[in-house]
Amino acid sequence: MPDANENKGLIRRFLDMPNDSVVKTVTVAVALCLVASMVVSAAAVSLRPVQQANSLRDKQTNVLEVAGVYDPNVPVAEAFESMEPHVLDLATGEFTDEFDIETFDQLATSNDPAIVRALDEDPAGLGGHMQAFRMIYILRADDGSIDKVILPIEGYGLWSTLYGFIALEENGNDIYGLQFYQHGETPGLGAEVDNPRWKALWNGKKLRDEDGTLQITVAKSVPAAGREYYIDALAGATLTSRGVDNLVRFWMGEDGYGPFLERLKAGEI
C-alpha cells in the first residue's frame, strides 16, 4: 500500500512534522532570521535619506550655534544661507575649486588617499594621517567684511574622537566659541565638553601672543602666558581635557589652519 506522505507536497509534509522536530525548528528559525534581516535592510535603505538630512541639519545647527547666529524660530536651512562655504587647502591656506562645494563630504573623504597626507607627529590622535583639504565657513557682516570664520576640528579624547567647530573673530586670533557635535566621552565627566558653562569659557580667549606663539591652553592651572590664553580643564576628566588641548593646538598650528590664519591676519582672505 503506498505511503500517504508520497501524495503530499513538500510544504504539506513540512507542516505535518511535529513542532519539536529539529528540522522544523531550525528551518523556522532560519526563515524568521531571513525575513527579519530583509525587513531591517529595507527599513535602513528607505530611512537613509531621512538620516542624511537629519545629520546635515544637525551639523548646520552646530555651525550656526558656534557662530552665535542660531535662532530656533528660523528654519536651519534658511539661516545657514548666511554661511559662505569654502574648501580650504591646508598646506597653502588658500581656497581651492578642485572640489564641488555642494558634494564635498569631509567624513566620506577621510580615507581617500588622493587627499590624505601622513603626519610626522599626531598629537590630536588622528591615526597618523589627515585630510589635506577641509570645508570651512565664513560669516560676513552687512558690509561684506569678514565677521567670523568657522573651522571644523577633531581629535581623540579619552574614549572617542571628538568632532566639532571653533569660531574665530575676523582677526583669526580671538576665539568666539567652541563646541562639539559628536563624541563618546563619559557622561558627567568628559561629556561636559557639551556643558554651556564650559563652552562659554572659550569666548574672548586668544590663540597666540603678540609674538605669534601659540599659547591657548586647556589645563588645571593658569599658564605663564596668562589667563587670556587659559581654559580651565574639566573636573575629573583629565584625559578628555588633555585631548581637547591637543586637538585645538594641533588644528590652530602649522599642520592645521596655521597658514590660513596667517593669511586671514594679513587681510588676504
C-alpha positions in Angstrom: 0.0 0.0 0.0 1.6 3.4 -1.0 2.7 5.8 1.8 0.1 8.6 2.2 3.0 11.1 2.5 4.1 10.4 -1.0 0.9 12.1 -2.3 1.6 15.3 -0.2 3.6 18.3 -1.4 6.9 19.3 0.3 5.2 22.2 2.2 2.4 20.0 3.5 4.8 17.3 4.7 6.9 20.0 6.4 3.8 21.4 8.2 2.8 17.9 9.3 6.1 17.4 11.1 6.0 17.5 14.9 6.6 21.0 16.2 9.5 19.8 18.3 11.2 18.3 15.2 14.8 19.5 14.9 14.4 20.0 11.1 11.2 22.1 11.6 12.6 24.2 14.4 15.9 25.0 12.6 14.0 25.8 9.3 11.5 28.1 11.0 14.4 29.9 12.9 16.4 30.4 9.7 13.3 31.6 7.8 12.5 34.1 10.6 16.0 35.4 10.6 16.0 35.9 6.8 12.7 37.8 6.9 13.8 39.9 9.8 17.1 40.8 8.0 15.2 41.7 4.9 12.8 44.0 6.8 15.7 45.7 8.6 17.7 46.2 5.4 14.6 47.6 3.6 14.0 50.0 6.5 17.6 51.1 6.6 17.6 51.8 2.9 14.3 53.7 3.0 15.3 55.8 6.0 18.8 56.6 4.8 17.7 59.9 3.0 16.0 61.0 6.3 19.0 60.1 8.4 21.3 62.0 6.0 19.0 65.1 6.1 18.9 65.0 9.9 22.7 64.7 10.1 23.1 67.6 7.8 20.7 69.7 9.7 22.4 68.9 13.0 25.8 69.8 11.6 24.4 73.1 10.2 22.8 73.9 13.6 26.1 73.4 15.3 27.8 75.8 12.8 25.2 78.4 13.5 25.4 77.9 17.2 29.1 78.2 17.5 29.0 81.4 15.3 26.3 82.8 17.6 23.7 83.2 15.0 21.4 80.3 15.7 17.7 81.3 16.0 15.3 78.4 16.9 12.5 80.4 15.2 14.3 80.4 11.8 14.5 77.3 9.7 18.0 75.9 9.9 18.4 75.7 6.1 17.3 79.3 5.7 19.6 80.6 8.4 22.5 78.6 7.0 22.4 80.5 3.8 24.3 83.3 5.6 27.3 80.9 5.8 29.8 81.1 3.0 31.4 77.7 2.5 34.9 77.1 1.1 37.1 74.1 0.6 40.5 75.1 2.0 43.9 73.7 1.1 45.6 73.4 4.5 49.1 73.4 3.1 48.8 76.8 1.4 46.0 78.4 3.4 44.2 79.2 0.1 40.7 78.2 -1.1 40.5 75.6 -3.9 38.0 74.9 -6.6 39.2 71.4 -7.0 36.1 70.1 -5.3 32.4 70.7 -5.7 31.3 72.5 -2.6 27.8 71.0 -2.9 29.0 67.4 -2.8 32.3 67.7 -0.8 31.8 65.3 2.2 34.5 65.7 4.9 33.9 62.3 6.6 33.4 60.4 3.3 36.8 61.5 2.0 38.7 60.9 5.2 40.2 57.7 3.8 40.7 58.9 0.2 44.4 58.5 -0.5 44.2 61.3 -3.0 43.5 64.0 -0.4 45.0 62.4 2.8 48.6 63.1 3.9 50.7 61.4 6.6 51.6 63.2 9.8 55.1 63.1 11.3 53.6 63.9 14.7 50.0 63.2 15.7 49.2 64.9 19.0 45.4 65.1 18.2 45.2 61.3 17.7 44.1 61.3 14.1 45.5 58.0 13.2 48.8 59.2 11.8 47.2 61.0 8.8 44.9 63.9 8.0 42.9 65.3 5.1 44.8 68.0 3.1 41.5 69.8 2.4 38.8 71.0 4.8 35.4 72.6 4.4 35.3 75.9 6.3 32.7 78.6 6.7 32.8 82.4 6.6 30.2 84.6 8.2 30.2 88.1 6.7 29.0 91.3 8.2 26.4 93.5 6.4 29.1 95.5 4.7 30.7 92.3 3.3 33.7 92.2 5.6 34.5 89.0 7.5 32.7 88.7 10.8 33.8 85.2 11.8 35.4 82.1 10.4 34.1 78.7 11.5 36.6 75.8 11.3 36.0 72.1 11.8 38.2 70.4 14.3 38.6 66.8 15.6 40.8 64.7 17.8 40.9 61.9 20.3 39.7 62.4 23.9 39.5 59.5 26.4 37.1 57.1 24.7 36.4 58.6 21.4 37.1 61.1 18.6 35.5 64.4 19.3 34.2 66.3 16.2 33.4 70.0 16.5 33.8 73.5 15.3 35.8 76.5 16.6 34.7 80.0 15.6 37.2 82.8 15.4 36.8 86.5 15.0 37.9 88.3 11.8 41.5 88.7 13.1 42.0 84.9 13.2 43.2 85.1 16.8 40.3 85.8 19.1 38.1 82.8 19.9 34.3 83.4 19.7 33.2 79.9 20.6 33.9 76.2 20.5 31.6 73.2 20.6 31.5 69.5 19.7 28.7 67.8 17.9 29.8 64.2 18.1 31.8 62.3 20.8 31.5 59.3 23.1 33.1 60.7 26.3 32.0 59.7 29.8 28.6 61.2 30.8 29.1 63.7 33.7 32.9 63.8 33.2 34.4 64.1 29.7 31.0 64.7 28.2 30.9 68.0 30.0 32.6 69.4 26.8 28.9 70.0 25.9 28.2 72.0 29.1 27.2 75.5 28.2 29.2 76.9 31.1 32.4 75.2 30.0 31.9 76.2 26.3 31.3 79.8 27.5 34.9 79.8 28.9 36.3 79.9 25.3 34.7 83.2 24.3 37.2 86.0 24.2 40.3 83.8 24.6 43.3 84.3 22.3 45.2 81.7 20.3 48.6 83.5 20.0 50.5 86.1 21.9 51.9 89.3 20.3 55.0 87.3 19.1 52.8 84.9 17.2 53.5 82.0 19.6 50.5 79.6 20.0 49.6 79.9 23.7 46.0 78.6 24.0 45.9 76.0 26.8 43.4 73.7 28.5 44.8 73.0 31.9 44.2 72.9 35.7 46.2 75.9 36.4 46.9 79.2 34.6 49.9 79.1 32.3 52.7 81.6 32.3 51.3 83.3 29.2 48.3 84.4 31.3 44.5 84.0 31.6 43.7 85.3 28.2 45.1 82.1 26.8 43.7 79.8 29.5 40.7 77.4 29.6 40.0 75.6 32.9 40.2 71.8 32.5 37.1 69.7 33.1 36.8 68.5 36.6 37.5 64.7 36.9 38.2 64.5 33.1 41.9 65.0 32.8 42.4 62.9 29.7 39.5 64.4 27.8 40.7 67.9 28.7 44.2 66.9 27.5 42.7 65.6 24.3 40.8 68.9 23.7 44.0 70.8 24.4 46.0 68.7 22.0 43.4 68.9 19.2 42.8 72.6 19.4 46.6 73.4 19.5 47.1 71.0 16.6 44.4 72.5 14.3 45.4 76.0 15.2 49.1 75.2 14.4 51.1 74.9 11.3 49.9 71.4 10.3 46.3 72.6 10.7 44.9 76.0 9.9 48.1 78.0 10.7 48.8 79.1 7.0 45.1 80.1 6.6 45.1 82.1 9.8 48.3 83.9 8.8 46.6 85.0 5.5 43.5 86.0 7.4 45.6 88.1 9.8 47.3 89.7 6.8 44.0 90.6 5.2 44.5 88.3 2.3 41.2 86.5 2.7 
